[in-house]
């Protein structure tokens, strides 16, 4: 059952929020400083909707200078702040903490510069992922990282979580496509990281900042790498009588020296959920699994690789293989995969999605273990994943109105993450750690590792006001820490 905290107006006042509000209204238009409870409700959670915490204030800056002015005042008063993009994150990375200021990038949606000759674009953090490719597609370019939520997720959020997507197998995740950043540090200072050329001397500050989940500051301008659109693209859809056969095909494709742009597997549960909701009429409902393989490059190269992939699919027992070359047909093939998470809402009142990584060679084993855990805990699990790089997305279906169900589902998700680590993988591939998975960091890192990471954070944010309570575990037990944000102790502010 989700927990809703009281608004600060309902409790006693121990901090002069009126003074802070008045100061913020001198640097922002008054209507861009939000404190009314009914308006704050919009910002009480991100895509991890099981946990909710109403912020004290929300501000809507338009520029780097305005973000700097807001953060300077947060630093002055030691008030925590949380940067928020579109709120589509699935790990609680943008979940407010008690008595915080949420800095929303809703109005920071300008494309500042496009340089096709040098293949880069400069944008504000609120720009939506798909807008990048739309802006340059006619000139033959695209932006490669493509999370499933790309039609609504923002670039700033992608930078914070180091998001991936279907094309991460060949093209890499967000970190591989960020050339430079303009960042506001937790004391309000403005810093330039990287630049507009691929290689910069010195420390890799861009690599450090991307994926830091708002704990080192807030990116306000982002220089993106653009990629030339391939001459030819084909998508193959193969269906199998077992998920293991689909997984074996993935291994064989990589072993053959073929690097597709993307490879995705969906199990029968996911296939039928998508067909029920999207009504594609394209995915075979009786298949145990489907494998989607996108091959791109020069025309002759694509034709040859597609035939090799097709042969490997049949070698592993594929019942049929369909090939889509037309742009509209390719879009149709991918539409179901992109809608898989949303489709689960048709099957269950609630679902809990995890994000772990395993070596490709362990795919069959982990799927069998997930099935075992599903039976043990009594909750159905649908599997959708980036098969090429072993990034799993098990979706656990449950009903939060049943007492204790969320806690059980979290335990099930935790067991899956622990298995990923034991198999040589990771507890996150692209969703980040946030508030959801911080308790599992010790499964992957030693105490010395975690302490060293905190030293880095201390350099940037000695007051720990930048998105506090995220990424790193607390001394409390896992269960207590996971639910810490559902037990707030509000200081209280007046809303007006």
TITIDREN-772392 format. One record per residue (C-alpha): z, y, x; residue number from 0. Coordinates in Angstrom, 1 decimal. Layout:
N
        w        v        u   seq
        Z        Y        X   NUM
...
***
This chain:
496
        w        v        u   seq
      0.0      0.0      0.0     0
     -1.0      3.4      1.5     1
      1.8      5.8      2.1     2
      1.6      9.5      1.1     3
      3.8     12.0      2.9     4
      5.2     15.0      1.0     5
      3.6     18.4      1.6     6
      5.7     20.7      3.9     7
      6.2     23.1      1.0     8
      8.5     20.5     -0.6     9
     11.0     20.5      2.3    10
     13.1     23.0      4.3    11
     11.6     25.6      6.7    12
     12.7     25.5     10.4    13
      9.6     27.0     12.0    14
      8.0     30.4     11.3    15
      4.7     29.1      9.9    16
      4.1     32.4      8.2    17
      3.8     34.1     11.5    18
      1.4     31.5     12.8    19
     -0.7     31.7      9.7    20
     -0.8     35.5      9.9    21
     -1.9     35.3     13.6    22
     -4.6     32.7     12.8    23
     -6.0     34.9     10.1    24
     -6.5     37.7     12.7    25
     -8.9     35.5     14.7    26
    -10.5     33.6     11.7    27
    -11.5     34.8      8.3    28
     -8.5     34.2      6.0    29
    -10.5     31.8      3.9    30
    -11.0     29.6      7.0    31
     -7.2     29.1      7.3    32
     -6.2     26.4      4.7    33
     -2.6     25.8      3.7    34
     -2.8     24.9     -0.1    35
     -1.7     21.4     -0.7    36
     -4.6     20.5     -3.0    37
     -7.0     21.6     -0.2    38
     -5.2     19.9      2.6    39
     -5.5     16.5      0.8    40
     -9.1     16.4      2.0    41
     -7.9     16.1      5.6    42
     -5.0     13.6      5.2    43
     -6.9     10.6      6.7    44
    -10.1      9.6      8.4    45
    -12.0      6.3      7.8    46
     -8.8      4.4      8.3    47
     -7.8      5.2      4.7    48
     -4.7      3.0      4.5    49
     -2.7      5.6      6.3    50
     -2.4      9.2      5.2    51
     -0.5     12.2      6.6    52
     -1.0     15.7      5.2    53
     -1.4     18.3      8.0    54
      0.5     21.6      7.9    55
     -2.6     23.7      8.3    56
     -6.4     23.3      8.6    57
     -8.6     25.8     10.3    58
    -12.4     26.1     10.3    59
    -13.7     27.8     13.5    60
    -17.3     28.7     14.1    61
    -17.4     29.1     17.9    62
    -15.9     28.1     21.2    63
    -14.0     31.5     21.3    64
    -12.4     30.9     17.9    65
    -11.4     27.3     18.9    66
     -9.8     28.8     22.1    67
     -7.9     31.4     20.1    68
     -6.5     28.8     17.7    69
     -5.5     26.4     20.5    70
     -3.8     29.2     22.5    71
     -1.6     29.9     19.5    72
     -0.8     26.2     19.1    73
      0.1     26.0     22.8    74
      2.2     29.2     22.5    75
      4.2     27.7     19.6    76
      4.1     24.1     20.8    77
      2.4     23.1     17.6    78
      0.3     19.9     17.8    79
     -3.4     20.1     16.9    80
     -5.9     17.4     15.9    81
     -9.6     17.9     16.2    82
    -11.6     16.5     13.3    83
    -15.3     16.0     12.8    84
    -16.7     14.3      9.7    85
    -13.7     12.0      9.3    86
    -15.7      8.8      9.5    87
    -13.7      7.2     12.4    88
    -12.2      3.8     11.7    89
     -9.2      3.8     14.2    90
     -7.2      6.7     12.9    91
     -8.3      8.9     15.7    92
     -8.4     12.0     13.5    93
     -5.3     11.0     11.5    94
     -3.1     14.1     11.3    95
      0.4     14.0     12.8    96
      3.4     15.6     11.1    97
      3.5     19.4     11.2    98
      0.1     19.7     12.9    99
     -2.9     22.0     12.8   100
     -6.2     20.2     12.1   101
     -9.1     22.0     13.7   102
    -12.1     20.9     11.7   103
    -15.7     21.3     13.1   104
    -17.2     21.5      9.6   105
    -18.7     25.0     10.3   106
    -19.8     24.3     13.9   107
    -23.2     22.8     13.1   108
    -25.6     24.8     15.1   109
    -28.3     23.4     17.4   110
    -28.0     25.9     20.2   111
    -30.9     24.9     22.5   112
    -33.7     22.4     22.7   113
    -35.5     21.8     26.1   114
    -38.1     19.0     25.7   115
    -39.5     19.6     29.1   116
    -36.2     18.7     30.7   117
    -35.2     16.4     27.8   118
    -31.9     17.8     26.6   119
    -30.4     19.5     23.6   120
    -27.2     21.6     23.3   121
    -25.3     21.4     20.0   122
    -22.0     22.2     18.5   123
    -19.7     19.3     17.7   124
    -20.2     19.4     13.9   125
    -23.9     18.6     14.2   126
    -24.6     15.3     12.4   127
    -25.9     12.4     14.6   128
    -29.2     12.0     12.7   129
    -30.0     15.7     12.9   130
    -30.6     15.3     16.6   131
    -33.5     12.9     16.2   132
    -34.8     14.7     13.2   133
    -35.1     17.9     15.2   134
    -37.3     16.4     17.9   135
    -39.0     13.3     16.3   136
    -42.2     15.2     15.6   137
    -42.5     15.9     19.3   138
    -42.0     12.3     20.2   139
    -38.3     12.2     21.2   140
    -35.1     10.7     19.9   141
    -31.3     10.5     20.5   142
    -30.4      6.9     21.2   143
    -26.7      6.3     20.1   144
    -26.9      5.4     16.5   145
    -23.6      4.4     14.8   146
    -23.9      2.8     11.4   147
    -22.4      6.1     10.0   148
    -25.0      8.2     11.8   149
    -26.2      9.9      8.6   150
    -22.7     11.5      8.2   151
    -20.8     11.2     11.5   152
    -20.7     14.2     13.9   153
    -21.6     14.4     17.5   154
    -18.1     15.7     18.4   155
    -16.5     12.6     16.9   156
    -19.1     10.4     18.7   157
    -18.0     12.1     22.0   158
    -14.3     11.6     21.2   159
    -14.6      7.9     20.4   160
    -17.5      7.1     22.7   161
    -19.5      5.7     19.8   162
    -22.2      3.1     20.1   163
    -24.5      1.6     17.6   164
    -27.4     -0.7     17.1   165
    -29.3      0.5     20.2   166
    -26.4      0.4     22.6   167
    -27.6     -2.9     24.1   168
    -30.6     -1.3     25.9   169
    -29.8      2.4     25.8   170
    -26.0      2.5     26.1   171
    -23.2      4.3     24.2   172
    -22.5      8.0     23.9   173
    -21.2      8.4     27.4   174
    -24.6      7.4     28.8   175
    -26.3     10.3     26.9   176
    -23.9     13.2     27.5   177
    -25.0     15.5     30.3   178
    -22.5     18.3     29.9   179
    -19.6     19.6     27.8   180
    -18.0     23.0     27.1   181
    -14.3     22.1     26.5   182
    -11.3     24.0     25.2   183
     -8.2     22.7     27.1   184
     -4.9     22.2     25.3   185
     -3.7     25.6     26.6   186
     -6.7     27.4     25.2   187
     -8.7     27.8     28.5   188
    -12.4     27.1     28.4   189
    -13.9     24.7     30.9   190
    -17.5     23.6     31.7   191
    -17.9     19.9     32.5   192
    -21.2     18.5     33.9   193
    -24.4     20.5     33.3   194
    -28.0     20.1     32.1   195
    -29.2     17.8     34.9   196
    -28.6     14.1     35.1   197
    -26.5     14.0     38.3   198
    -23.8     16.5     39.3   199
    -21.7     16.4     42.4   200
    -17.9     15.9     42.4   201
    -15.8     14.0     40.0   202
    -17.3     12.6     36.8   203
    -15.3     14.9     34.4   204
    -17.8     14.2     31.6   205
    -17.2     10.5     31.9   206
    -13.4     11.1     31.8   207
    -13.6     13.3     28.7   208
    -16.0     11.2     26.6   209
    -13.9      8.6     24.8   210
    -10.6     10.5     25.4   211
    -10.1     10.8     21.6   212
     -9.1     14.4     21.6   213
     -6.1     13.9     23.9   214
     -7.6     16.1     26.8   215
     -8.9     18.9     24.7   216
    -11.7     19.7     22.3   217
    -15.5     19.7     23.0   218
    -17.2     22.8     21.5   219
    -20.7     22.6     23.0   220
    -22.3     19.3     23.9   221
    -25.5     18.8     26.1   222
    -27.3     15.7     25.0   223
    -29.9     13.6     26.8   224
    -33.1     13.1     24.8   225
    -35.2      9.9     25.2   226
    -39.0      9.6     24.8   227
    -40.0      7.6     21.6   228
    -41.4      4.2     22.6   229
    -45.1      3.6     22.2   230
    -44.4      0.5     20.0   231
    -41.4     -0.8     18.1   232
    -41.1     -4.2     16.3   233
    -38.1     -5.7     14.5   234
    -37.8     -9.4     14.0   235
    -35.6    -10.9     11.3   236
    -34.8    -14.6     11.8   237
    -32.5    -16.6      9.5   238
    -30.5    -19.7     10.5   239
    -28.5    -22.5      9.0   240
    -25.5    -21.7     11.2   241
    -24.0    -18.6     12.9   242
    -23.7    -20.7     16.1   243
    -27.5    -21.1     16.2   244
    -28.0    -17.4     15.8   245
    -25.5    -16.8     18.7   246
    -27.3    -19.3     20.9   247
    -30.5    -17.5     20.3   248
    -29.0    -14.2     21.5   249
    -27.9    -15.9     24.8   250
    -31.4    -17.4     25.3   251
    -33.1    -14.1     24.7   252
    -31.0    -12.4     27.4   253
    -31.4    -15.4     29.7   254
    -35.1    -15.1     29.4   255
    -34.9    -11.6     30.9   256
    -35.7     -9.8     27.6   257
    -33.6     -6.7     26.9   258
    -34.1     -5.8     23.2   259
    -33.2     -2.3     22.0   260
    -30.8     -4.0     19.7   261
    -29.6     -7.4     18.4   262
    -27.4     -7.8     15.4   263
    -26.0    -10.8     13.5   264
    -24.8    -10.8      9.9   265
    -23.1    -13.9      8.4   266
    -23.7    -15.2      4.8   267
    -20.8    -13.2      3.4   268
    -22.3     -9.9      4.7   269
    -25.9    -10.9      3.7   270
    -24.9    -11.3      0.1   271
    -22.7     -8.3      0.0   272
    -25.6     -6.1      1.2   273
    -28.1     -7.7     -1.2   274
    -25.7     -7.1     -4.1   275
    -25.3     -3.4     -3.3   276
    -28.5     -2.3     -1.6   277
    -30.8     -4.8     -3.4   278
    -33.3     -5.1     -0.6   279
    -34.7     -8.4     -1.7   280
    -35.3     -8.9      2.0   281
    -32.4    -10.8      3.4   282
    -32.4    -14.6      2.5   283
    -29.2    -15.1      0.5   284
    -28.9    -18.8      1.4   285
    -29.0    -18.2      5.2   286
    -25.7    -18.9      7.1   287
    -26.7    -16.0      9.3   288
    -29.5    -13.6     10.1   289
    -30.4    -12.2     13.5   290
    -32.1     -8.8     13.8   291
    -33.9     -8.1     17.1   292
    -35.6     -4.8     17.8   293
    -38.1     -4.8     20.7   294
    -39.6     -1.5     22.0   295
    -41.7     -0.2     24.8   296
    -45.4     -0.3     25.7   297
    -47.6     -2.0     23.1   298
    -48.6     -5.0     25.2   299
    -45.0     -5.4     26.5   300
    -43.7     -5.4     22.9   301
    -46.3     -7.9     21.7   302
    -45.5    -10.3     24.4   303
    -41.7     -9.9     24.1   304
    -41.8    -10.4     20.3   305
    -43.7    -13.6     20.7   306
    -41.1    -14.9     23.2   307
    -38.2    -13.9     20.9   308
    -39.9    -15.6     18.0   309
    -40.4    -18.8     20.0   310
    -36.7    -18.8     21.1   311
    -35.6    -18.3     17.5   312
    -37.6    -21.3     16.3   313
    -36.3    -23.3     19.3   314
    -32.7    -22.7     18.1   315
    -33.6    -23.8     14.6   316
    -34.6    -20.6     12.8   317
    -36.0    -21.4      9.3   318
    -38.4    -18.4      9.4   319
    -39.0    -15.3     11.4   320
    -40.4    -12.1      9.9   321
    -41.8     -9.2     12.0   322
    -41.8     -5.6     10.9   323
    -43.9     -3.1     12.8   324
    -44.5     -0.4     10.2   325
    -41.9      2.4     10.4   326
    -41.0      2.1      6.7   327
    -40.7     -1.6      6.9   328
    -38.5     -1.4     10.0   329
    -36.3      1.1      8.2   330
    -36.0     -1.3      5.3   331
    -34.9     -4.1      7.6   332
    -32.2     -2.0      9.2   333
    -31.1     -0.4      5.9   334
    -29.0     -3.4      5.0   335
    -27.3     -3.7      8.4   336
    -26.4      0.0      8.3   337
    -25.0     -0.4      4.8   338
    -22.9     -3.5      5.6   339
    -19.5     -1.8      5.8   340
    -20.0      0.2      2.6   341
    -21.2     -2.9      0.8   342
    -17.8     -4.6      1.3   343
    -16.4     -2.2     -1.2   344
    -18.3     -4.0     -3.9   345
    -16.6     -7.3     -3.0   346
    -13.0     -6.2     -2.6   347
    -10.7     -3.2     -3.4   348
    -10.0     -2.7      0.3   349
    -11.2     -3.9      3.6   350
     -9.9     -3.6      7.2   351
    -12.5     -3.5     10.0   352
    -11.7     -4.3     13.6   353
    -13.8     -3.6     16.7   354
    -13.5     -6.0     19.6   355
    -15.7     -7.2     22.4   356
    -16.2    -10.6     23.9   357
    -18.5    -12.1     26.5   358
    -21.7    -13.3     24.8   359
    -21.0    -16.9     26.0   360
    -17.9    -17.0     23.8   361
    -19.6    -16.0     20.6   362
    -19.5    -19.5     18.9   363
    -15.8    -20.0     19.9   364
    -14.6    -16.6     18.6   365
    -16.4    -17.1     15.3   366
    -14.7    -20.5     14.8   367
    -11.4    -18.9     15.7   368
    -11.9    -16.1     13.2   369
    -12.7    -18.6     10.5   370
     -9.5    -20.5     11.4   371
     -7.4    -17.3     11.3   372
     -9.0    -16.4      8.0   373
     -7.9    -19.7      6.4   374
     -4.4    -19.4      8.0   375
     -3.7    -15.9      6.7   376
     -5.6    -16.5      3.4   377
     -7.9    -13.5      3.6   378
    -11.8    -13.7      3.7   379
    -13.5    -12.3      6.8   380
    -17.1    -11.1      6.9   381
    -18.7    -10.8     10.3   382
    -21.2     -8.1     11.3   383
    -21.7     -7.4     15.0   384
    -23.8     -6.1     17.9   385
    -24.6     -9.5     19.2   386
    -26.4     -8.4     22.3   387
    -23.3     -6.9     23.9   388
    -20.7     -9.0     22.2   389
    -19.2     -6.2     20.0   390
    -17.6     -7.8     17.0   391
    -16.9     -6.1     13.7   392
    -14.9     -8.5     11.5   393
    -14.2     -7.1      8.1   394
    -11.1     -8.4      6.5   395
    -11.0     -8.2      2.7   396
     -7.8     -7.6      0.8   397
     -6.1     -5.8     -2.1   398
     -3.6     -3.2     -1.0   399
     -1.9     -3.2     -4.4   400
     -0.5     -6.6     -3.4   401
      2.8     -6.0     -1.6   402
      2.7     -6.9      2.0   403
     -1.1     -7.5      2.1   404
     -1.8     -4.6      4.5   405
      0.8     -5.8      7.0   406
     -0.7     -9.3      6.9   407
     -4.2     -8.1      7.3   408
     -3.1     -6.0     10.3   409
     -1.5     -9.0     11.9   410
     -4.8    -11.0     11.4   411
     -6.8     -8.2     12.9   412
     -4.3     -8.1     15.8   413
     -4.7    -11.8     16.5   414
     -8.5    -11.3     16.7   415
     -8.1     -8.5     19.2   416
     -5.7    -10.6     21.3   417
     -8.3    -13.4     21.4   418
    -11.0    -11.0     22.5   419
     -8.8    -10.0     25.5   420
     -8.0    -13.6     26.4   421
    -11.7    -14.4     26.4   422
    -12.3    -11.6     28.9   423
    -13.3     -8.9     26.4   424
    -11.8     -5.7     25.1   425
     -9.9     -4.3     22.1   426
    -12.6     -1.7     21.4   427
    -16.3     -1.4     21.8   428
    -17.0      1.8     20.0   429
    -14.4      2.7     17.4   430
    -11.7      3.9     19.9   431
     -8.0      3.1     19.9   432
     -6.6      5.9     17.8   433
     -3.4      5.2     15.9   434
     -4.6      1.8     14.8   435
     -4.8     -0.2     18.0   436
     -2.5      1.7     20.4   437
      0.1     -1.1     20.2   438
     -2.5     -3.6     21.6   439
     -3.2     -1.6     24.8   440
     -0.6     -3.6     26.7   441
     -2.6     -6.8     25.9   442
     -5.4     -5.3     28.1   443
     -3.6     -3.0     30.6   444
     -0.5     -3.4     32.8   445
      2.4     -0.9     32.6   446
      1.1      0.6     35.8   447
     -2.4      1.1     34.3   448
     -1.0      2.8     31.2   449
      1.3      5.0     33.3   450
     -1.6      6.1     35.5   451
     -3.6      7.0     32.4   452
     -0.7      9.1     31.2   453
     -0.7     11.0     34.5   454
     -4.3     12.0     33.8   455
     -3.3     13.2     30.3   456
     -0.3     15.1     31.8   457
     -2.7     17.2     34.0   458
     -4.7     18.3     31.0   459
     -1.9     18.4     28.4   460
      1.6     18.7     29.8   461
      3.0     19.6     26.4   462
      1.4     16.6     24.6   463
      0.1     18.7     21.7   464
     -3.5     17.5     21.8   465
     -3.8     14.7     19.3   466
     -0.4     13.2     20.1   467
      0.5      9.7     19.2   468
     -3.0      8.3     19.8   469
     -4.3      5.7     22.3   470
     -1.0      5.0     24.0   471
      1.8      2.8     22.7   472
      5.3      4.1     22.2   473
      8.5      2.3     23.4   474
      9.0      1.0     19.8   475
      7.8     -2.4     18.7   476
      4.2     -2.9     17.6   477
      5.0     -2.9     14.0   478
      7.2      0.2     14.1   479
      4.6      2.1     16.1   480
      1.8      1.1     13.9   481
      3.5      2.6     10.9   482
      5.2      5.5     12.6   483
      2.9      8.0     11.0   484
      3.8      6.8      7.5   485
      7.4      7.9      8.0   486
      7.1     11.7      8.6   487
      9.9     14.1      8.9   488
      8.4     17.3      7.7   489
      9.6     20.7      9.0   490
      7.9     22.5      6.1   491
      5.7     25.5      5.7   492
      5.0     27.6      2.7   493
      1.4     27.3      1.3   494
     -0.4     30.2     -0.2   495
***
